[in-house]
Amino acid sequence: CQLCGQTKISRKDFQEHVQLQCPKAEIMCHAADLKCPWRGSRDQLDTHLASCRFQPIRDLLEPYVTMEKQRDE
């Protein structure tokens, strides 16, 4: 993997590695659906979540996000 340097990843497993496991792959915050703008490497996510202002209010905002998604469909 050119991102993290891991070797001996089989071709069939490479996409899964990048999408689900690679610590250096860029990902979005779990609260991206709540408009959290953070993007960073997977290995920085826990640090971000500790200070994310959107994740703790997920339960309050979830009904509105769901309504907005349904309206857009």
C-alpha positions in Angstrom: 0.0 0.0 0.0 1.5 3.3 -1.0 -0.4 5.1 1.8 0.7 3.1 4.8 3.6 1.0 3.5 1.9 -2.4 4.3 3.2 -5.1 2.0 1.9 -8.5 0.9 -1.7 -7.5 0.5 -3.3 -9.7 -2.1 -4.9 -8.0 -5.0 -8.4 -9.2 -4.1 -8.0 -7.7 -0.6 -6.4 -4.4 -1.6 -9.7 -2.4 -2.0 -10.9 -3.6 1.3 -7.6 -2.7 2.9 -7.9 0.9 1.6 -11.6 1.3 2.3 -11.8 -0.3 5.8 -8.3 -0.9 7.3 -5.5 1.4 6.0 -4.5 3.7 8.8 -3.4 6.4 6.4 -6.4 6.4 4.1 -8.4 9.6 4.1 -11.8 9.3 5.6 -14.6 11.5 6.8 -15.9 11.9 10.4 -18.6 9.5 11.4 -20.8 12.6 11.9 -20.3 13.8 8.3 -24.0 13.2 7.7 -24.5 15.8 10.4 -22.3 18.2 8.5 -19.1 17.7 10.4 -16.4 19.0 7.9 -13.5 16.9 9.3 -11.5 14.8 6.9 -8.3 13.1 7.8 -6.4 9.8 8.0 -8.1 6.9 9.7 -5.4 6.8 12.4 -6.5 10.4 13.4 -10.2 9.6 13.7 -10.2 8.7 17.4 -8.5 12.0 18.3 -11.0 13.9 16.2 -14.0 12.1 17.7 -12.8 13.0 21.2 -13.4 16.7 20.3 -16.0 16.5 17.6 -18.9 18.8 18.3 -21.3 16.9 16.1 -21.1 13.3 17.3 -22.4 14.0 20.9 -25.5 15.7 19.6 -26.3 12.9 17.1 -29.3 11.7 19.0 -30.8 15.2 18.9 -30.1 15.9 15.2 -30.7 12.4 13.8 -34.5 13.0 13.2 -33.8 16.1 11.3 -31.2 14.5 9.1 -33.5 11.6 8.4 -36.3 14.0 7.4 -33.9 16.0 5.1 -32.8 12.8 3.4 -36.4 11.6 2.8 -37.3 15.1 1.4 -34.4 14.9 -1.0 -35.4 11.5 -2.3 
